[in-house]
C-alpha cells in the first residue's frame, strides 16, 4: 500500500494528538512551537527535530537527519531553538540535545 504525503501527514497529526493527551500544557506549547515554527526551518536544511522531554526547565530534543552530527546544530539549538522557546514559554531555561 502506498501512502501519499497528505494521508501520512494526517496519520502523524492524529498520532501526535493522541500522544499529546498525556502531556501537560507547557509540553503541548513546546511541541506546538517545534512543529509550527522550528521544524519547518530545520527540514529545509534536510534535518529534523523531535521533542523528548521537559523537566525542571530543560527541554530535551533529538536532532535527526542532516542535523545529527552537524557542527552547526549546537548553534542552531542555542541561538535558534532555545531562544525561540524561551521567548514564547518563560518556563523554558535550556534546550539540551539527546
KENU-630029 format. One record per residue (C-alpha): residue number from 1; x, y, z. Coordinates in steps of 0.02 Angstrom, whole numbers, plus 50000, padded with zeros to 5 digits. Example, Ala and Ser with C-alpha at 12.3 -4.5 7.8 and 13.67 -1.06 7.14 Angstrom:
vogu	c1	c2	c3
1	50615	49775	50390;
2	50684	49947	50357;
This chain:
vogu	c1	c2	c3
1	50000	50000	50000;
2	50066	50171	49953;
3	50033	50316	50071;
4	50026	50485	49989;
5	50104	50628	50088;
6	49938	50707	50137;
7	49875	50544	50215;
8	50040	50514	50302;
9	50037	50691	50371;
10	49860	50665	50435;
11	49911	50500	50515;
12	50057	50586	50604;
13	49944	50726	50667;
14	49819	50601	50737;
15	49959	50503	50819;
16	50032	50663	50892;
17	49860	50716	50953;
18	49837	50552	51047;
19	50013	50565	51120;
20	49981	50746	51172;
21	49833	50694	51280;
22	49958	50635	51411;
23	50062	50795	51409;
24	50045	50947	51520;
25	50010	51121	51450;
26	50193	51176	51442;
27	50242	51019	51345;
28	50098	51048	51225;
29	50158	51226	51194;
30	50336	51165	51166;
31	50278	51036	51039;
32	50168	51163	50951;
33	50313	51285	50931;
34	50430	51147	50875;
35	50303	51085	50747;
36	50248	51253	50677;
37	50398	51368	50690;
38	50558	51268	50710;
39	50535	51101	50623;
40	50496	51175	50450;
41	50655	51280	50456;
42	50761	51132	50510;
43	50680	51024	50374;
44	50734	51147	50239;
45	50913	51100	50281;
46	50875	50914	50275;
47	50859	50889	50462;
48	50726	50856	50591;
49	50698	50892	50774;
50	50596	50785	50895;
51	50534	50831	51068;
52	50589	50705	51200;
53	50559	50779	51373;
54	50528	50935	51476;
55	50586	50931	51657;
56	50648	51064	51778;
57	50651	51199	51643;
58	50754	51091	51524;
59	50689	51037	51355;
60	50769	50882	51283;
61	50762	50863	51094;
62	50835	50742	50969;
63	50915	50811	50812;
64	50894	50695	50662;
65	50938	50688	50479;
66	51074	50806	50420;
67	51066	50894	50590;
68	51132	50745	50688;
69	51319	50761	50700;
70	51322	50930	50612;
71	51439	51054	50698;
72	51313	51194	50669;
73	51173	51102	50759;
74	51237	51161	50929;
75	51225	51341	50873;
76	51053	51308	50796;
77	50995	51235	50961;
78	51060	51375	51071;
79	51033	51529	50962;
80	50879	51470	50869;
81	50778	51338	50960;
82	50820	51387	51138;
83	50793	51573	51110;
84	50626	51546	51024;
85	50561	51427	51157;
86	50617	51546	51295;
87	50530	51690	51206;
88	50362	51601	51196;
89	50374	51495	51354;
90	50455	51578	51505;
91	50466	51412	51598;
92	50599	51352	51474;
93	50776	51384	51536;
94	50880	51274	51422;
95	50872	51158	51271;
96	50979	51002	51275;
97	51014	50880	51132;
98	50998	50694	51172;
